[in-house]
Amino acid sequence: MTSPTPIRFEMPDLDAMATATGRVAVIVPPEGKLDPGARRANRLTRGALERLVESDRFAKVKPGQVVSLAWPAGMAAEALDVLVLPRRADALTARKGGAALAKLAGGKPLLLMAGGQVRAEQLALGIALRAYDFNAHKSKPEDEAAEAADASVTIAHTKAEEVAAAYAPLAGLAEGVHMTRDLVNEPANVLTTTEFANRLKEMEALGLEVEVLEEDELAKLGMRTLLSVGQGSDSPSKVVVMHWKGGDKDAAPLALVGKGVVFDTGGISLKPAAGMEDMTMDMGGAGVVAGTMRALALRKAKANVVGLVGLVENMPSGRATRPGDVVKSMKGDTVEIINTDAEGRLVLCDVMWYAQERFKPAGMIDLATLTGAIIIGLGHENAGVFSNDDTLCNAFLKSAGEEGEGAWRMPLGQAYDDMLKSRIADMKNVGGRPAGSITAAQFLARFVQEGTPWIHLDIAGVASVTAETDMAPKGATGWGVLALNRLVDRLAE
């Protein structure tokens, strides 16, 4: 797994600024007042920092942004980065500032003179999140390998021990996000269903209870819709159950359910060739569940949470499910398969039913890269949120907003549900082109037991993106780990 960049917290040493290599950063508030670190940088650069602060250029820099002086005189560093940040910046702005510094550092040593900055632990989290680089399959020249090994980050703060303690649980969140990104970025010939399950099983070392259900067990349980998706592949279908028991012994857990289609060809309803390589990310929902469970375990969350992921590969073959086939779910409802490329809901419905039957959860949240329709509706800025419970939904939307992870509530209703009527079975697996993301959610809603608060998150637009974001390079984002962690904290802790 890609490990987050190590971050050290030390008391400020102004003399070290002159000889520090890589990049040195100071924090200047929008009003331009220089703290001791910035004043030392100004003296070393013979007043260059003060001239910058007094310039029109500085006046246009927004909080959380960075302006740089390259190869500053009087310093060994290749750049002096000036982060514009109010002393009492909110958490998201501080995190954005840290991410901006990490992007500029590009894996080179970084010394941040944070002075007495409030929420410096959020600066550190921003650095850890943005410093991610998925390079597991790239050959590395010796000089690059040596440079990567020296990619240290030092945050000098007047209350170094306090900031280090505040950052400790956030480091677990960064590791959870990194795990999600790694899983989503991995090619399908590496991240098979078996390899995925093995990586989850390794988290037993963190205190999670991890159980892997194989195909024969799934057949006995009646998970026929899930098995129908993977029956065309040589990779065995699996369900992995991860249980974190950090709350009261008798408290019902929150259930997180993830779609884990490690590669999606569309099956017999074959996708077009152009862009099919992106379908390595169709296990994004399972990736978020895995990363969230890792984060909860690392920070020793005082909550009961169970994470379940259905791992399958959707391939065409002589054994594959055909359009027109009728399959019975674990619940007992029959489903007419109209389109084998609408497979994620077939995976989720069985796992959701199993989660409710076995764990009687206090609430259930499923996550899936489910529909292209949600991208048409919301683009890459927001995940689609569907829910049968206003209290749970509002708590999640608030948590996502606090973490800067875009989420937008979408409607449900009987008219959409009626679009799933089948002539020969209890339901179809698709409702046609109109309202595609909503009818997909309505399909899942049929597998939510009465009295179970439920949220469906369609993350097709936010799980992996083609342009970098404030907190991540292009590719997998890790969206959802931070929001779900905060929701757990809000509901159970």
HELIX and SHEET records of a PDB file:
HELIX    1   1 LEU A   14  MET A   17  5                                   4    
HELIX    2   2 PRO A   36  LEU A   44  1                                   9    
HELIX    3   3 ALA A   48  VAL A   53  1                                   6    
HELIX    4   4 ASP A   56  ALA A   59  1                                   4    
HELIX    5   5 ALA A   91  ALA A  105  1                                  15    
HELIX    6   6 ALA A  120  ARG A  130  1                                  11    
HELIX    7   7 GLU A  142  ALA A  149  1                                   8    
HELIX    8   8 ALA A  160  ASN A  185  1                                  26    
HELIX    9   9 THR A  193  LYS A  201  1                                   9    
HELIX   10  10 GLU A  202  LEU A  206  5                                   5    
HELIX   11  11 GLU A  215  LEU A  221  1                                   7    
HELIX   12  12 ARG A  224  GLY A  230  1                                   7    
HELIX   13  13 MET A  276  MET A  281  5                                   6    
HELIX   14  14 GLY A  284  LEU A  298  1                                  15    
HELIX   15  15 GLY A  344  PHE A  359  1                                  16    
HELIX   16  16 ALA A  373  LEU A  378  1                                   6    
HELIX   17  17 ASP A  390  GLU A  402  1                                  13    
HELIX   18  18 GLN A  414  ASP A  418  1                                   5    
HELIX   19  19 GLY A  436  ALA A  445  1                                  10    
HELIX   20  20 VAL A  481  ALA A  492  1                                  12    
SHEET    1   A 6 ILE A   7  GLU A  10  0                                        
SHEET    2   A 6 VAL A 153  HIS A 157  1                                        
SHEET    3   A 6 LEU A 110  GLY A 115  1                                        
SHEET    4   A 6 ARG A  23  VAL A  28  1                                        
SHEET    5   A 6 ALA A  79  VAL A  84  1                                        
SHEET    6   A 6 VAL A  66  ALA A  70 -1                                        
SHEET    1   B 8 GLU A 209  LEU A 213  0                                        
SHEET    2   B 8 LYS A 238  LYS A 245 -1                                        
SHEET    3   B 8 ASN A 304  ASN A 314 -1                                        
SHEET    4   B 8 LEU A 254  ASP A 264  1                                        
SHEET    5   B 8 GLY A 363  ALA A 368  1                                        
SHEET    6   B 8 TRP A 454  ASP A 458  1                                        
SHEET    7   B 8 ALA A 383  SER A 387 -1                                        
SHEET    8   B 8 ALA A 407  ARG A 409  1                                        
SHEET    1   C 3 VAL A 326  LYS A 328  0                                        
SHEET    2   C 3 THR A 334  GLU A 336 -1                                        
SHEET    3   C 3 MET A 427  LYS A 428  1                                        
SHEET    1   D 2 SER A 464  VAL A 465  0                                        
SHEET    2   D 2 GLY A 475  ALA A 476 -1                                        
END                                                                             
